[in-house]
């Protein structure tokens, strides 16, 4: 009971910290989205905090379980990283051999509040440790990005270049987060009867158009008044 209580308290503290960071960093946009969608700022911040985020990527030698590279790069490969890569490799090998007759492969599994996405080639095993709620279509995104990474790695090996470094893994994290962010945006727009961007343009256009009409009207009135005054002055001089 105490362990569960401490875990829940820590999770809530982390959630509050994430919400405060998002509101501070993007408060104006969150309030604008809140006015357009009718949802509270806190609700929108909670949804944003659950967006999929790639926290770590492990490149593992297939079979041996040796850690080839890790992103983000640290000072050195720690014992913890080596153990994690060995465990991931063992889990993948176990699932592959156990369900080999079904023709399937282990593609993802949950570890505490993380999701581990796996893709393998004959030489490498790539594992992405992610936090957040994955939208529909995430598996297809990982398929594309993992395959692109593995193709680059095999070209790298075929050319006999230097050992793989963490820079080779960085594009996978950024591309996955960018493409999943597009899905979140599409899902958010799909829940509205109108486009928030068009609504914003419309709201800005109304006062602008009204201001132009008022400026045109007052300009005409000033010009007409000036002509009347000039005519009166001319008649007076005569």
C-alpha positions, 0 to 999 in steps of 0.5 A: 500500500505504501509503495502504491501510494508513493508511486501514485504521488510521484506520477501525479507530481510528474504530471503536474510538472509537465502541465505547468511546463506546457502552460508556461511555454505555450500558454497563449496558444492553449488559451486560443485553442480552448476558446475555439474548441470549448475545452479547458486549458488544463484538458488540452494540456493533459492531452498534449502531455500524453503525446508520444515521445521517443526517449531512448533508442537502442541499436543491438547486435542481433544474436549476441545482444551487444549494444552497438549504439544508444540515443541520446548519447551519453559519456559512455555506455553504462552497465545499465544500458548493456543490461537493457539491451541484453534483456530486450534481445532475450525477450525478442529471441524468446518471442521469435522462437516460441511463436516461430510457427505462427510466422509472427515477430514481436513488434512492441511490448509494455514496460511500466509506463513505457512502450518498447517498439522493436524492429529487426533485420538479420544483423540488427535489432532496433528498440525505441523506448517511448512514453505517451499514448500512441495514435492510430497508425503509429506502427506503420510510422515505425515500420517506415522509420525503422526500415529507413534506419536499417537501410542506412546502417547496412549501407554504412556497414557495406562501405566499411565506415567507422562504427555507428554512433548515436547520430545515426539514430537521431533522425528516427526519434525526430521523424516519429515525433513529427509524423505522430504530431501530424496525426494528433493534429488531424484527430483534433481537427476531426472532432470540430465542425470547422477548422480552427485556423479558418475560424481564427482567420474569420474572427480576425477578418471581421474587425479588420473589414469593419475597420476598413469600412469605417475608415472609408466612411470617415474619409468620405465624410471628412472630404465632403465636409472640407469641400463644403467648408471651402465652398462657404469660404469662397462664397463669403469672399465673393 
